[in-house]
Amino acid sequence: MNSIMAIHPYKHEGLWVFDDEKVGLVQEPFVSGADIIIETMVETIPNAEQGFTLIFSAQPFPGHQAKFDWLREDSGGNWYYTEALDAEGWLCPALFKYFDAAPKNIYAQFKAKAS
């Protein structure tokens, strides 16, 4: 399993979703606060709705913009909090396609998708 991963979320019918054929996900939505966090983090990325790159890891990496701290398990997913935005977001069980267990922290970078 990679220690740094990337997905390419985009807007579909008003929802932030992503596809990752390597793990069998198609239009997997971000909901319950995770969508609001994305909205805030991509405000300065041109045309983010058509797709942006989200790089994430359980370890800090150069260029990460946000740290998400694990709060609790709920409904098969996990709640995370980011002090940078004073916001919580829920990550669904698709999290386990990338991590064996819910990491204590998730570090993330939001950037324009390469053409």
JOHUMO-V83596 format. One record per residue. N is the residue number from 1. RES is the residue in three letters. PHI is phi in degrees with one decimal (* if undefined). NEAR is the number of other C-alpha atoms within 10 Angstrom. Layout:
BEGIN
N:RES:PHI:NEAR / N:RES:PHI:NEAR
END
This chain:
BEGIN
1:MET:*:8 / 2:ASN:-67.1:8 / 3:SER:-91.2:11 / 4:ILE:-122.1:15 / 5:MET:-123.5:13 / 6:ALA:-140.0:15 / 7:ILE:-131.4:16 / 8:HIS:-130.1:19 / 9:PRO:-64.2:26 / 10:TYR:-154.2:20 / 11:LYS:-92.0:16 / 12:HIS:-138.2:13 / 13:GLU:50.0:6 / 14:GLY:84.0:8 / 15:LEU:-112.4:16 / 16:TRP:-78.9:21 / 17:VAL:-136.4:22 / 18:PHE:-148.9:20 / 19:ASP:-115.3:16 / 20:ASP:-149.9:15 / 21:GLU:-62.4:8 / 22:LYS:-62.2:7 / 23:VAL:-117.3:10 / 24:GLY:78.6:10 / 25:LEU:-109.1:14 / 26:VAL:-133.5:11 / 27:GLN:48.9:15 / 28:GLU:-71.6:16 / 29:PRO:-85.7:21 / 30:PHE:-97.4:20 / 31:VAL:-137.9:16 / 32:SER:52.6:14 / 33:GLY:95.8:17 / 34:ALA:-62.7:20 / 35:ASP:-65.6:18 / 36:ILE:-69.8:15 / 37:ILE:-60.8:18 / 38:ILE:-60.1:17 / 39:GLU:-51.2:14 / 40:THR:-68.1:10 / 41:MET:-70.4:16 / 42:VAL:-104.0:18 / 43:GLU:-52.5:10 / 44:THR:-97.3:12 / 45:ILE:-92.1:14 / 46:PRO:-60.4:13 / 47:ASN:54.1:13 / 48:ALA:-56.7:21 / 49:GLU:-60.2:17 / 50:GLN:-83.2:12 / 51:GLY:135.7:21 / 52:PHE:-142.3:22 / 53:THR:-103.5:18 / 54:LEU:-115.8:18 / 55:ILE:-99.6:19 / 56:PHE:-147.8:22 / 57:SER:-159.4:21 / 58:ALA:-82.7:18 / 59:GLN:-116.7:15 / 60:PRO:-60.1:16 / 61:PHE:-142.4:15 / 62:PRO:-57.7:6 / 63:GLY:93.2:11 / 64:HIS:-64.6:16 / 65:GLN:-107.5:15 / 66:ALA:-146.7:18 / 67:LYS:-117.5:22 / 68:PHE:-114.3:21 / 69:ASP:-100.8:17 / 70:TRP:-63.2:19 / 71:LEU:-110.1:15 / 72:ARG:-169.4:12 / 73:GLU:-87.6:14 / 74:ASP:-161.7:12 / 75:SER:54.6:9 / 76:GLY:83.5:10 / 77:GLY:-111.9:15 / 78:ASN:-140.4:18 / 79:TRP:-91.8:21 / 80:TYR:-127.2:23 / 81:TYR:-122.6:21 / 82:THR:-118.4:18 / 83:GLU:-66.0:11 / 84:ALA:-55.7:10 / 85:LEU:-113.3:12 / 86:ASP:49.0:8 / 87:ALA:-140.1:14 / 88:GLU:-112.5:20 / 89:GLY:-144.6:22 / 90:TRP:-100.3:22 / 91:LEU:-108.9:23 / 92:CYS:-70.5:20 / 93:PRO:-59.3:14 / 94:ALA:-60.1:15 / 95:LEU:-52.4:15 / 96:PHE:-78.0:13 / 97:LYS:-76.3:14 / 98:TYR:-114.7:17 / 99:PHE:-134.6:14 / 100:ASP:-66.5:9 / 101:ALA:-139.5:9 / 102:ALA:-61.7:20 / 103:PRO:-69.6:17 / 104:LYS:-61.9:12 / 105:ASN:-136.5:18 / 106:ILE:-127.4:20 / 107:TYR:-107.2:20 / 108:ALA:-140.4:23 / 109:GLN:-129.4:18 / 110:PHE:-112.2:23 / 111:LYS:-146.5:19 / 112:ALA:-61.1:16 / 113:LYS:-75.0:17 / 114:ALA:-64.6:7 / 115:SER:-71.8:3
END
